[in-house]
Amino acid sequence: MIVRIGRRDPSTVYEVEVTSGIHATRPIGVPTWEDFKQRHFIDGIPLPVRPRRREQVPPPSWHEMVRAVQEAHRAFRTELIQLLTAALPGHDIFVSADHGPLRRSPGSVDWSEERFGFEITIGASIGNLPPVTALDRVSTLLEQQGWRLTQRTDDAVGGSRELFEVWVDARPLKVTVFGRSPLYRSPPEPGSAFVVEAR
């Protein structure tokens, strides 16, 4: 376990990363050891490292892709907050997690091989409202906004719209909405536009 403490207030723990045991998770974008070996070893011998280019030239649509993923992130975050605000008026809405657009693939000396995306988690305190009622309200609004809901249980629902994905979990006192973007990449071919693809 790695524990990071605050600089100004050493008594404050601001991040805990579990690195071993049953609760350890692999960070997004980091390959498993097997994936790493398959990508970087042949017959047990490491592949040579590609040298870094003397002058890094971004792919043709790189700047457009960066703008597009940033705009999509802002719009999606706003949509999820407005969804819970409309479905659960009078209840506290809060952002649980939002790390913004980040690389969601292994890093590369060739920027065209990298993919970017984002995940956002929004919560709402529901007080005495029954979780099934809260889930029904959120599900109804999602369908009205064009989301195709395909995965439903008593306390959760999941769906997609235009390569974006959303999951809603309703428990006593709280509803959580987790949203995930598709992946954005910028191909190396001259004149090419950036590409948006499913995860």
N, C-alpha and C positions, 0 to 999 in steps of 0.2 A: 504494500500500500504506500502510495506517495501522498503526503499531506503538505499543502502549500499554505503559508500563513501570510497575513498582511504585513506590509512594510511599515506602515504608520502605527498599526496596532497589532503587535505580535501575539496578542491573545485571541485574535480573530482568525478562524480557519475559513478561507475563501474557496478552496477547491480540494476535493479528495478524489484520487484516482486509484481504483482497485486494480492491482496488477497480477494477482494470483488468487486462486481459490475459486469456489463455486460462483461468486458474484463478480468475477472479473469479466470484462467485456472488451472486445477488440474495437479500437477507435475506428470511426468511419473512414474509409479510404486506405486503411492499412491492410495489406494482404495477410492471409494465414501463412504459416510457415510452408505448408504444402504448395500453395499458390506461388509463393516467392521462389521456392526451389524449382518449380516447373518453368518459371519465367527466366530465371537467372543461372541455372545450372544445366549442363548436358553431361550425362554419364558421370555425375558427381564432380565435374570440373566447372568452376565459375566461368561464365561468359565474360569476355573483355568489356570494360565499361566504355560506353560511347563518350568520346571527348566532348566537352562543352564547346559550342561554337564560339569563335572569336568575337563575332558580333551577333547578338541575338536579334533575329528578325521575326516579329510576331506574324502569325498567319494573316492572310488578307482581311478576314472578317473579325479579327480579334477584338478590336475596340467596339464594334457593333454588338458582338456577343456579350461583352462585359456590360454594356449599357442595357441590353435586353434582359439579362439575368438579374441585374439590380432593379430594373423597373418591374419585372415579374415578381420579385421578392416583395417589393413595397406593396404592389397591388394585392398579392395573395394574403399578406399579413393583414392589410386593411379589410379585405373581404372576410377573413375568419373572425376578426374582432366584431365587425358589423353583423355577422351571422349570429354570434352568441348574444350580442346586444339586442337584436330584434327578436330572437327566440326566447330570451329570458330577461324581459325588461324588469328593471328594478333590482337586478342581482349584480354583484360585483364581478367584473370581467378583468382578467389579468393575463399577462404574457408569462408563461412558465419557462419557455426556452426559445431562443431565437439567436442563432449564431451568425445569421446572414449568409449570403452566398459564399460558398467555399469550394475548394477542389474536392471532388468526390471520387477521384481515381488516383492511381499511383502518379507521383511526379515524374517528369520527363524532361530531358534536354530539348525535346521537340514539343513545343507547346501545343501543336495540333493533336497530340495524343492525350491531352488532359481533358477531363470532363468536370463541369461545375454544376452545382445544384444547391438546394437549401431545404431545411426542415424547420417547421414552426409548431410550437405547442401553445395553445391558448386554453385557459381554464375559466370556469365560472362557479362561484359559490351558489348553491341552489337552496340552502336552508332546509325548510321542511317540505319542499316540493318533491314528490315521489320521483325517483330516478327514471322510471319508465315514462312518466309524463314529460320530463325534460328531454329525454331521448326522442320521443315522438315529435316534440316541437322543433328540435334541431333537424331531425330527419325530413320533416315536411318542408322546411325552408331550403334544405340542400336540394331536394327534388325540384322545388320551384325554380331554383337557380341553375338547373340543368345537370346536376350531379346524378350519375347512375349508381344507385345503391345496390350492391350485389351481395354483401356479406352482412348478415344480421343475426344477432343472438339476443337474449333477454336484456342484456345491459350494454350492448355495443353494436355499432353499424359501421361498415366501410364502403367506400365507393370511389369512383373516378370520374374525371371530366377532362378531356383534351390532354391526356398524359399526366395530369396532376392527380394525386391521390389524397384521400382524407379518411380518417378514422375517428369515430366519436365513442367515448366511453362514459357511461353514466353510472355513478355510484352514489350512495347516500352522501349528501352534503356537497357533492362536486360533479361537474361535467368537464371532461377534457377533450379537446379537439386537437388531433395531430395531423398536420398537413405536410405533404412532401411533393417537391417539384420533380419534373423530368430532368434529364441531364442535358447540358448545353456544351457544344464543342465547336471549334473553329477549324475546318479542314485546311490542308496546306495548299490545295490547288489554287492557282491565280484566278481571281474573279469569283471565287466561290463564296456563297453565303454561309453564315453559321447554321448549325444543325441542332435541332431539338429532338431528343429521342427518349423512349421509355427507359426506366431503370431496369 
